[in-house]
Amino acid sequence: MIRHFEHTADVGFELEAGDLNALFDTARQALLELLVSRPPHTGERLNPLELEAESLESLLVTWLDELLYLVQTHSLLPVQSAVTVSASPAGYRLAASLNCAPLDVDAHGWQGEVKGATYHGLRLVQENGYWRARLVLDV
């Protein structure tokens, strides 16, 4: 479940998924929806991505910022992912396989740049058998 909301000069979304891996993939989907109105359905496989952070909240921000880096620096849209989140000695680790498509601003309906994920109002919890997150993105 993805629910977008406006936040003063920023934008955000609330997410819900049955497990933590699905929640991180849902965050990718929500970001893609914010960036383009007509996302491609398939892409080419990229090398695996690995990230670490001290907390799940920090890992979620790092994940979204890494996806934004792919879009902004390499003009690649992360259209599919397989994500695994696990505990690590440093806190938490994310391993992901990404399929990305080249960004075509006109064909994909570019909706505007997102600068990055923020910690403002960040919430990530497990409640009643579901993982839920609330994020605000700087636009």
C-alpha positions as CSV (number, residue, x, y, z in Angstrom):
1,M,0.0,0.0,0.0
2,I,1.3,3.5,-0.9
3,R,-0.4,6.7,0.1
4,H,1.2,10.0,-1.1
5,F,0.7,13.2,0.9
6,E,1.8,16.8,0.6
7,H,4.1,18.3,3.2
8,T,4.6,22.1,3.1
9,A,7.3,22.5,0.3
10,D,8.0,18.7,0.3
11,V,6.2,15.5,-0.6
12,G,5.9,12.2,1.2
13,F,4.3,8.9,1.4
14,E,3.1,6.3,3.8
15,L,3.8,2.6,3.1
16,E,2.6,-0.7,4.3
17,A,3.8,-4.2,3.5
18,G,3.6,-7.7,4.9
19,D,7.4,-8.0,5.5
20,L,10.4,-5.7,5.7
21,N,11.8,-6.7,2.3
22,A,8.5,-5.9,0.6
23,L,8.4,-2.5,2.5
24,F,11.7,-1.5,1.0
25,D,10.6,-2.5,-2.5
26,T,7.3,-0.6,-2.0
27,A,9.4,2.5,-1.1
28,R,11.2,2.1,-4.5
29,Q,7.8,1.9,-6.2
30,A,6.5,5.0,-4.4
31,L,9.6,6.9,-5.4
32,L,9.2,5.8,-9.0
33,E,5.6,7.1,-8.9
34,L,6.7,10.5,-7.7
35,L,9.4,10.8,-10.4
36,V,7.5,9.6,-13.5
37,S,3.8,9.3,-14.5
38,R,4.4,6.5,-17.0
39,P,7.2,4.2,-15.6
40,P,8.5,1.5,-17.9
41,H,7.6,-2.1,-16.9
42,T,10.9,-3.7,-17.6
43,G,14.6,-2.9,-17.5
44,E,18.1,-4.3,-17.7
45,R,19.7,-6.0,-14.7
46,L,22.3,-4.1,-12.9
47,N,25.0,-5.3,-10.6
48,P,23.8,-6.1,-7.1
49,L,23.6,-3.2,-4.6
50,E,24.6,-3.5,-1.0
51,L,24.1,-0.9,1.7
52,E,24.6,-0.8,5.5
53,A,23.3,1.5,8.2
54,E,23.0,1.6,12.0
55,S,19.2,1.5,12.0
56,L,16.3,0.5,9.7
57,E,15.3,4.1,9.4
58,S,18.7,5.1,8.2
59,L,18.8,2.2,5.8
60,L,15.5,3.3,4.3
61,V,16.8,6.8,3.7
62,T,20.1,5.5,2.3
63,W,18.2,3.1,0.0
64,L,16.0,5.9,-1.4
65,D,19.0,8.2,-1.8
66,E,20.9,5.5,-3.6
67,L,18.0,5.0,-6.0
68,L,17.8,8.8,-6.6
69,Y,21.6,8.8,-7.3
70,L,20.9,6.2,-10.1
71,V,18.2,8.5,-11.6
72,Q,20.0,11.8,-11.2
73,T,23.6,10.7,-12.1
74,H,23.0,7.8,-14.5
75,S,19.5,8.6,-15.9
76,L,18.3,5.1,-14.9
77,L,14.8,4.3,-13.5
78,P,14.7,1.5,-10.9
79,V,11.7,-0.3,-12.3
80,Q,12.0,-3.6,-10.5
81,S,14.0,-4.9,-7.4
82,A,14.5,-7.9,-5.3
83,V,15.4,-6.7,-1.8
84,T,16.7,-8.5,1.2
85,V,17.1,-6.7,4.5
86,S,19.0,-8.4,7.4
87,A,20.8,-7.7,10.6
88,S,24.5,-7.0,10.4
89,P,27.4,-6.2,12.8
90,A,27.0,-2.5,11.9
91,G,23.2,-2.6,12.4
92,Y,21.3,-3.5,9.2
93,R,22.3,-4.6,5.7
94,L,20.3,-4.3,2.4
95,A,21.2,-6.4,-0.6
96,A,19.2,-5.7,-3.8
97,S,19.2,-6.8,-7.4
98,L,17.8,-3.9,-9.6
99,N,16.4,-3.8,-13.0
100,C,16.7,-0.3,-14.5
101,A,15.5,1.4,-17.6
102,P,17.1,4.4,-19.3
103,L,15.1,7.5,-18.4
104,D,13.2,9.1,-21.2
105,V,11.8,12.4,-19.8
106,D,9.1,12.7,-22.4
107,A,8.0,9.1,-22.8
108,H,8.0,8.4,-19.0
109,G,6.3,11.6,-18.0
110,W,9.0,13.2,-15.9
111,Q,7.2,14.9,-12.9
112,G,10.2,16.7,-11.4
113,E,13.3,16.2,-9.4
114,V,13.5,14.9,-5.9
115,K,16.5,16.0,-4.0
116,G,16.6,13.3,-1.3
117,A,14.9,11.4,1.5
118,T,14.8,13.2,4.9
119,Y,14.6,12.2,8.5
120,H,11.9,14.7,9.1
121,G,8.9,12.8,10.4
122,L,10.5,9.5,9.5
123,R,8.7,6.5,11.0
124,L,9.3,2.8,10.4
125,V,7.5,0.3,12.7
126,Q,6.1,-3.2,12.7
127,E,2.4,-3.1,13.9
128,N,-0.2,-5.8,13.8
129,G,1.8,-8.1,11.5
130,Y,2.6,-5.4,9.0
131,W,5.6,-3.1,8.4
132,R,4.6,0.6,8.1
133,A,6.8,3.6,7.1
134,R,6.2,7.3,6.7
135,L,8.7,9.4,4.8
136,V,9.2,12.9,3.6
137,L,11.2,13.7,0.5
138,D,12.9,17.0,-0.2
139,V,11.8,18.3,-3.6
